[in-house]
Amino acid sequence: MAKRPVPRYNFKAFGEAIKTARKGRKESRKKVCDEMYISPRYLANIENKGQHPSLQIFFELMLRYNISVDQFLLEQPAGKNTQRRQLDALLDDMSDTGIRIVTATAREIAEVEGEGE
């Protein structure tokens, strides 16, 4: 039987997002691999070469780093992108005082950006 002539999806951008998020959380590749029971070479290939992860690993990495797959799988992302999901995760762990500071900062940014229009 002939191989189905369908171009393979390029996971390079997803791998780069995983690597950026992992480094942003200051997690070593070894730590992540030990916790996820995968080999460091497998994760390195996902991050650096765009290797296709298994569906299970794809899902676990997406959840671990609050990555929105919409920006990778859909032409026009619907809903929250990765940065918004990561910000939501930070806000979930923040105290009321921290939320007030972030809110005041966001209002100031919106006001400054509004002046430039």
C-alpha positions as CSV (number, residue, x, y, z in Angstrom):
1,M,0.0,0.0,0.0
2,A,1.3,3.5,-0.9
3,K,2.0,6.0,1.8
4,R,-0.7,8.7,2.1
5,P,0.6,11.9,0.4
6,V,-0.1,14.4,3.2
7,P,2.5,16.9,4.4
8,R,3.5,16.4,8.0
9,Y,2.7,19.1,10.5
10,N,5.7,21.1,11.5
11,F,6.0,21.1,15.3
12,K,9.1,23.4,15.4
13,A,7.1,26.4,16.7
14,F,5.5,24.3,19.4
15,G,8.9,22.9,20.4
16,E,10.3,26.4,20.7
17,A,7.4,27.5,22.8
18,I,7.9,24.6,25.2
19,K,11.6,25.3,25.4
20,T,10.9,29.0,26.2
21,A,8.3,28.2,28.8
22,R,10.6,25.6,30.4
23,K,13.5,28.0,30.6
24,G,11.2,30.7,31.9
25,R,10.2,28.5,34.8
26,K,13.9,27.7,35.3
27,E,13.3,24.0,34.9
28,S,16.1,21.8,33.6
29,R,15.4,19.3,30.8
30,K,16.4,16.5,33.2
31,K,13.9,17.6,35.9
32,V,11.1,17.7,33.3
33,C,12.0,14.4,31.8
34,D,12.3,12.7,35.2
35,E,8.8,14.0,36.2
36,M,7.3,13.0,32.8
37,Y,9.1,9.7,32.5
38,I,10.5,10.6,29.1
39,S,14.1,10.7,27.8
40,P,16.0,13.9,27.7
41,R,16.9,13.2,24.0
42,Y,13.1,13.0,23.2
43,L,12.4,16.3,24.8
44,A,15.5,17.9,23.2
45,N,14.3,16.7,19.8
46,I,10.8,18.1,20.4
47,E,12.2,21.5,21.5
48,N,15.0,21.8,19.0
49,K,14.0,19.8,15.9
50,G,10.2,19.9,16.0
51,Q,10.0,16.2,16.5
52,H,6.4,15.0,16.6
53,P,5.5,14.2,20.2
54,S,3.1,11.5,21.1
55,L,-0.4,12.8,21.7
56,Q,0.0,12.1,25.4
57,I,3.3,14.0,25.7
58,F,1.9,16.8,23.6
59,F,-1.1,17.1,25.9
60,E,1.1,17.0,29.1
61,L,3.5,19.6,27.8
62,M,0.6,21.9,26.8
63,L,-0.9,21.6,30.3
64,R,2.4,21.9,32.2
65,Y,3.4,25.1,30.5
66,N,-0.1,26.6,29.8
67,I,0.5,26.6,26.1
68,S,-2.4,27.4,23.8
69,V,-2.4,24.9,21.0
70,D,-4.8,27.2,19.1
71,Q,-1.9,29.3,17.9
72,F,-0.2,26.3,16.5
73,L,-3.0,24.2,15.1
74,L,-5.6,26.8,13.9
75,E,-5.0,29.4,11.2
76,Q,-6.9,32.0,13.3
77,P,-6.6,31.3,17.0
78,A,-9.8,31.3,18.9
79,G,-9.7,32.1,22.6
80,K,-6.7,32.8,24.7
81,N,-3.2,32.6,23.3
82,T,-0.2,31.1,25.2
83,Q,0.8,34.4,26.8
84,R,-2.7,35.0,28.1
85,R,-2.9,31.5,29.5
86,Q,0.4,31.9,31.3
87,L,-0.6,35.2,32.7
88,D,-3.9,33.6,33.9
89,A,-1.9,30.9,35.7
90,L,0.3,33.5,37.4
91,L,-2.8,35.5,38.4
92,D,-4.4,32.3,39.9
93,D,-1.6,32.0,42.4
94,M,-1.4,35.7,43.3
95,S,-2.6,37.4,46.5
96,D,-5.3,40.1,46.5
97,T,-2.6,42.7,46.9
98,G,-0.7,41.4,43.9
99,I,-3.9,41.4,41.9
100,R,-4.5,45.1,42.8
101,I,-0.9,46.0,41.7
102,V,-1.3,44.1,38.4
103,T,-4.7,45.7,37.8
104,A,-3.3,49.2,38.4
105,T,-0.4,48.5,36.2
106,A,-2.6,47.2,33.4
107,R,-4.8,50.3,33.7
108,E,-1.8,52.6,33.4
109,I,-0.5,50.6,30.3
110,A,-4.0,50.8,28.7
111,E,-4.1,54.6,29.3
112,V,-0.6,55.2,27.9
113,E,-1.3,53.0,24.9
114,G,-4.6,54.8,24.4
115,E,-2.8,58.2,24.2
116,G,-0.7,57.0,21.3
117,E,-3.7,56.4,19.0
